[in-house]
Each structure stands twice: as C-alpha cells, then as structure tokens.
Amino acid sequence: MNTLNLFKNADNVKEYPVGATVFEEGQPGDEMYVVLDGEIEIRAHGQAVNKLGPGDLLGEMALIDSSPRSASAVVLSRCRLAPVDEKRFLFMVQQSPFFAVHVMRELVHKLRFMTDKA
C-alpha cells in the first residue's frame, strides 16, 4: 500500500523545519503522522533508534493504545506530515482494510528492527 498516494491531497498537512520536535517521549498522543516529504529521526531515551522518510508512519502506537509516546520525533530535513487523528484512523480502517493491514505491518517491521538491534 502506498501511503503517499492515500494522503497526497490531505488538507491538514503540517510543515516542520530542521530541528523541530514533532512530539516528545512521554507526551500523550492523539495523532499519528504520515511522512509526505523529508526525514525524521526517532529517539528513545535520548538515543537515535530509527530514521523515517516519505511514506513512513510515526506516532501510531500512542494513537492505537492511548499510552504516552514511547519515543521522540525530531526533524532532520524540512518535512511535511499528514496528521491522522483517531476519527480519521478509524474511518480509514473501516473504509480500507488494507490500510489497517499496512499499519500492522509497519508496527511489526519496527518491532523486528528494534529486536534485531538488541
């Protein structure tokens, strides 16, 4: 599934300059994001753990389970993000089951990536 195609016409796109923090570890999370352009570094406990680029998702864990953010997201290159709140997320899952499968695959990929690094 190409998330860029799904969100390329989003009307609520947020732009972030280099060095901006999208969200911080420990904060409540009521949105996930789709990276449309740019690169973001994910940091857990102050350590870089992943880099994300166009088409990648971030913040989905906090949106799904209503827990505080498990990591921080810092902008490495100017970026545009499409925010997805719970209402839109549930609509997307209902209207496009493939979107739900895509999110699950992204979560599994991130879990395997972190497990391989341990």
C-alpha positions in Angstrom: 0.0 0.0 0.0 1.3 3.4 -0.9 0.5 5.7 1.9 1.8 8.7 -0.1 -1.0 8.2 -2.6 -3.6 8.0 0.2 -2.5 11.2 1.8 -1.0 13.3 -1.0 -4.1 15.5 -1.1 -4.5 15.9 2.6 -5.8 19.3 3.6 -4.3 19.4 7.1 -0.6 19.0 6.2 1.8 20.3 8.8 5.3 21.6 7.9 8.3 21.4 10.2 11.7 23.0 9.9 15.0 21.2 10.5 15.5 20.6 14.2 11.8 20.8 15.2 10.3 18.3 17.5 7.1 16.7 16.2 6.4 15.0 19.6 8.3 14.1 22.7 8.7 10.8 24.6 6.2 10.6 27.4 3.7 13.1 25.9 0.1 11.9 25.3 -0.5 11.1 21.7 -3.8 11.7 19.9 -2.4 11.7 16.3 -0.2 9.6 14.1 1.5 11.0 11.1 2.4 10.1 7.5 5.7 11.5 6.3 5.0 13.2 2.9 8.4 14.8 2.5 11.6 15.0 4.5 13.3 12.8 7.1 12.6 12.3 10.8 14.8 10.7 13.5 13.1 8.7 16.2 14.8 8.9 19.6 14.1 6.7 22.6 15.8 7.6 25.9 17.8 10.2 24.1 19.3 7.7 21.6 18.6 7.6 17.9 16.8 4.4 17.1 15.4 4.9 13.6 15.1 7.2 10.6 11.8 7.7 8.7 11.2 9.2 5.3 8.4 9.6 2.7 5.6 7.1 3.1 6.6 6.1 6.6 4.3 6.3 9.6 5.1 7.6 13.0 3.2 8.0 16.3 0.8 5.1 15.5 1.5 3.3 18.8 0.2 6.1 21.0 -2.8 6.7 18.8 -3.8 3.0 18.9 -3.3 2.3 22.6 -3.8 5.8 24.1 -0.5 5.4 26.0 2.2 8.2 26.3 4.6 8.4 23.4 7.4 5.8 23.6 9.9 8.0 21.7 10.5 11.5 20.4 10.4 12.5 16.7 12.9 15.2 15.6 13.0 16.6 12.1 16.3 16.0 10.2 15.3 17.7 7.0 12.4 20.1 6.3 9.4 17.9 6.2 5.7 17.8 5.6 3.5 15.5 7.6 -0.2 14.4 7.2 -1.7 14.1 10.7 -4.2 11.3 11.3 -6.4 11.6 14.4 -8.4 8.7 15.9 -11.6 9.6 14.0 -9.8 9.6 10.6 -7.8 6.5 11.6 -11.0 4.6 12.4 -12.6 5.8 9.2 -9.6 4.7 7.2 -9.6 1.2 8.8 -13.3 0.8 8.2 -13.1 2.0 4.5 -9.8 0.4 3.6 -8.9 -2.8 5.5 -5.7 -2.8 3.6 -4.8 0.4 5.5 -5.2 -1.5 8.7 -3.0 -4.3 7.5 -0.4 -1.7 6.3 -0.3 -0.2 9.8 0.1 -3.6 11.4 2.9 -4.5 9.0 4.6 -1.2 9.9 4.4 -2.0 13.6 5.8 -5.5 13.1 8.6 -4.1 10.9 9.5 -1.6 13.6 9.4 -4.3 16.3 11.6 -6.6 14.3 14.0 -3.7 13.6 14.3 -2.9 17.3 14.6 -6.6 18.2 17.4 -7.1 15.7 19.3 -4.1 17.2 19.1 -5.6 20.7 
